Amino acid sequence: MSTDPGSRRARSRRRRGRAFVGAFAVVIAVLGVIGMAGAAASVAQGPRVTQVSVDPAAAAAASGSRLIVTTTQSLADVDPSQVTVSPATPFAVDTSGRSVGVRFTLPLWDDTEYTVTIADVASIGGGPAATITETFHTPPAETFLLQRDTPSGDDLIYRTDLTGQQAVAVFRHPHIEDFRATGQHLVISVRTEDDRPALIVTDRDGEHARELPLPLADGGDGYVSNLQSADRGERIGYTFSDAHIDADSGRESRLFTASLADPDAAPVEIAVKGADPRVAEWRFVPDTDSILLLSFDGSLLLTGSGPDAGDATALGSAMAIEGIARGSSQAVVDRPDQAAVIDLTDASEAALVAPDTDLGGTSSVTPLPDGSTIRTAAVLDTDGMPTGRTSVTHVGPDGGTRTLTEIADTDAVIQLCVSPSARYVAVTVAPDAVTNTYDTYQLPLPERPETRVLQVTDGEPVVALHGAAISWCQVPPR
């Protein structure tokens, strides 16, 4: 009996096909068992870390940086009570999917090892909880300073660490009025060869310089002053005045802002409806898009920093804005009758805490994030007469005082600023003030300025640096 070869081949193919399907099913079943076993093992072990994201340099430079931990499982919400940060610093916590983020609400200390422990981290699917511990080290602090009339004939901005041994020149120009440092840029106010204003933006190494547009009238001239930068967001601001002002024309001390993310965009004037357009003082409010400004008529106003900043919250009258601590909404202002602390989130107000010892005539108040302040004051003798010395004193939230240093009667205090983390205070002085003549710039500085850096905790000297306008300062000297 004959057999059709085609039929035999077809039957053979069918047998091979059934064998392949059977083998494939076995493989799938085995993989499924392995997968279920792996999943069961994962659940049994609890959440495990697969990725950690943190930028220590950014965390030391500004508030708002985060440590993000990603795990193997979707997580139940983590409560702040489950998190410990050492050394202690304020933080907030958020949970999303397989990740938990710890946001540092203040800049961290430089050159410091931080440990973040998250206890009882649980999966939303149940199973045992886990404890996650991550450690990172912030880099040593660095800062920028301005030196005018260097031996080369140019003005100079240099970067340095806090030993003073690693100074590097980053930018030179024949006439530097002022500068500010952001997270990514330097912004330098200069006068050009034909004595006109310019704002130059570079990276933090002083490279890739470009000019920002200024609100100059066609063929006009003017002056940039009160240059400032926001702690985050690469936004700057300044006041601008036309060179020629009379009763009928010319702008005087108008406030403008600009974003370094769009360097070709025209600056935006911050004009509050119904208010005097001339701005005497102003500050960026930390961690917000708001500006606190003091107009020429003494009105204190809280407004936005962008094109829609037409409306404002009126906060009464004031004579000066002393400052707003980084990571804080507490503004210290001089009212006509007393110094006050205003909470800019709800406009509530309290008198500035009085020190438990008489400091003499207070000349400046610098707020810190914990509610304390650093104040400069004239040192008085036993008869209540000025000695010529200046004290730099830490005043706690309860009024307790600690003298950080005294400036000799031969020296004059130019400015006091604190580092972003409030770990250090920088006191810029004019040594031998009688012979230390000032230059003739729009923002005059002594020929030989010195910036003395101290620890806030105990006033211990850290370094003395030649130069002024240390980049920790949020405003120019006044």
Secondary structure as GFF3:
##gff-version 3
##sequence-region A 1 478
A	DSSP	alpha_helix	5	45	.	.	.	ID=ss1
A	DSSP	beta_strand	49	53	.	.	.	ID=ss2
A	DSSP	alpha_helix	56	61	.	.	.	ID=ss3
A	DSSP	beta_strand	66	71	.	.	.	ID=ss4
A	DSSP	three_ten_helix	80	82	.	.	.	ID=ss5
A	DSSP	beta_strand	83	86	.	.	.	ID=ss6
A	DSSP	beta_strand	91	96	.	.	.	ID=ss7
A	DSSP	beta_strand	99	104	.	.	.	ID=ss8
A	DSSP	beta_strand	113	121	.	.	.	ID=ss9
A	DSSP	beta_strand	130	137	.	.	.	ID=ss10
A	DSSP	beta_strand	142	147	.	.	.	ID=ss11
A	DSSP	beta_strand	155	161	.	.	.	ID=ss12
A	DSSP	beta_strand	168	173	.	.	.	ID=ss13
A	DSSP	beta_strand	176	181	.	.	.	ID=ss14
A	DSSP	beta_strand	185	191	.	.	.	ID=ss15
A	DSSP	beta_strand	197	203	.	.	.	ID=ss16
A	DSSP	beta_strand	210	212	.	.	.	ID=ss17
A	DSSP	beta_strand	222	229	.	.	.	ID=ss18
A	DSSP	beta_strand	235	242	.	.	.	ID=ss19
A	DSSP	beta_strand	254	259	.	.	.	ID=ss20
A	DSSP	beta_strand	268	269	.	.	.	ID=ss21
A	DSSP	beta_strand	279	284	.	.	.	ID=ss22
A	DSSP	beta_strand	290	295	.	.	.	ID=ss23
A	DSSP	beta_strand	299	304	.	.	.	ID=ss24
A	DSSP	beta_strand	312	317	.	.	.	ID=ss25
A	DSSP	beta_strand	320	324	.	.	.	ID=ss26
A	DSSP	beta_strand	330	334	.	.	.	ID=ss27
A	DSSP	beta_strand	339	343	.	.	.	ID=ss28
A	DSSP	beta_strand	348	351	.	.	.	ID=ss29
A	DSSP	beta_strand	362	367	.	.	.	ID=ss30
A	DSSP	beta_strand	373	380	.	.	.	ID=ss31
A	DSSP	beta_strand	386	395	.	.	.	ID=ss32
A	DSSP	beta_strand	401	407	.	.	.	ID=ss33
A	DSSP	beta_strand	412	418	.	.	.	ID=ss34
A	DSSP	beta_strand	424	430	.	.	.	ID=ss35
A	DSSP	beta_strand	450	455	.	.	.	ID=ss36
A	DSSP	beta_strand	461	466	.	.	.	ID=ss37
###
